[in-house]
Amino acid sequence: MKKLYFTFLILVITGSAALAQSIDVNFSGLGFLDNREYKDFVARSRTYSGMRTELDFGLNIDSLNHFIVGANGIHEFGAVPFFLKVNPVAYYKFKSNTWQFMAGEFPRTDLLDNYPRALLNDTLQYYRPNVEGLLAKYQTSHFMETGWIDWVSRQTDTAREQFLFGFEGKYKPSLTGPFYIVHYFLLEHNAGAAILRPDDHIQDNGGGQVKLGLDFSHKQKAFDSLTFEAGVMISMERTRGVDGLQTPKGFIASAYGSFSRFAIFDEFYSGQGSHINFGDSFYEKKFYNRLDLIFNTFVYKGLRGKFVLSVHRTPGYTSNQEAFNVSYDLGRRVIGRFKN
């Protein structure tokens, strides 16, 4: 009887998995116009403008296991040829109530796009939208931790071996209280080509932040969202065989508030300047303040328009930035179901 019961259970599980198999499609797009007038960094004062579109198809083995393939292309306005670059999208995804695992070339959106600009510059959403590697995430109602590795360059006789890896996490001891702790870390490993040059050296570059936060979003009525964060930032840089590990440090604090379609974000940094290759250059300064005035122009069924006016202040300079983007995400739509 027991053997018969387990046989029946296995048939039910496998039969349910077969019935759950499906193919879905997702389309998303990002149009952007980002004008940067940086008085501190004249060479980086430029306008980014273009359109990025992604189309992919997913094979859902069951409710936990998925394979997704597609392409993500970018066209910069006025550029020839039309597509500057087309990035393949091809990855495996496992997702349960607490665990998420990704392997392949997958979008960083909703996974790593919340990293501080000091560590990962926001231009990555324009020119490097995919992570190429692995990501694992564990999440409960109180705790979240994500670890990842992203290959930037594969080693050949002439090309360097480069990859990024990092961790981010959040701990909220009470679901009803405002207090939480967040941390972010990344490190770039930059090794030489297979044929070494005499003056070439392995480089390590990265940084991290640990911040205490207060979330008053549901504790008052003046704002839809209201959060404050403050903590420390440290960067790490070393050229092996040339110098020792350099670790500039500083204090960082931010505040964010939103009401209806309007939002304001302010971030302050004071300390030793940090040079992080994939981070925002403003944090190389010993003092930096960024003020963002945000207006969500429209929000409708996956379609969103946003305008951001940014004011950047460093010792002796005040710079401005105006950015407008339109994003669209269809969401995953099932287009076919089948059995094994």
C-alpha angles and dihedrals in degrees: 000000000000091000090050091050094053091045090054091047092053091049091052093049095047091043091052090049090052093050090048095056114113147151120236137180134216131191125187135168140188124196114187141183111181118174115190121190101183112177090182093054107031093173089058096049100112143122121253112203132163150093129268120195131184130192122178141161126217131209108206109202091183137323092296108036126062139168119201128189131175144102139271117204133184128207118189111210111260094011127135125239096042097236113050089194139344116212118203117233113210124144149134119237130195115187130175133157092282108013134061125180128181129185126179132022107336136160117269090213111117089006109063104356091100092068114122114264088236088070104029118024117229091234087079088081088062102041109017107030096156134071112220107206137025138332132183125186131185119190138175132163091274105028141041131179129175128187124186147166125206122191112216101175134009116223118252132155089282106017122080126237107245132168139158126216131177153149135229131180148164133207123194110181095193128034091208099040125084098229124104141152125223133184136186130188137171138166130192117212110203112185129173132263121273089259102056123216117220093241096044123111138182112254131202119196133168148100148210145215133210115190139175114220141195121203114196095166094121098030100074140029103224095081136032088216129016123171137161128195134182134170147107133306125201130181129199128207132168138162104202114235092012108063142353129258112297115206114182113187137197148161120261131187136170142180129201130187133170136184124180106316096342129086139170129204127185127181129184129194128184127171142061115347115259125211108203113169097216095034134091112283094223090077089067085079123086090231128031135164125183124190120189122192107194131195121182099210095193140354120190132151098324093328117113134174122193135182121195127188111194129191117196120197125190130156106301097356141082116189133182137213132188120193133177125180138174118204132185132187120182093194121225110307121190112233100173145011129201145165129238 
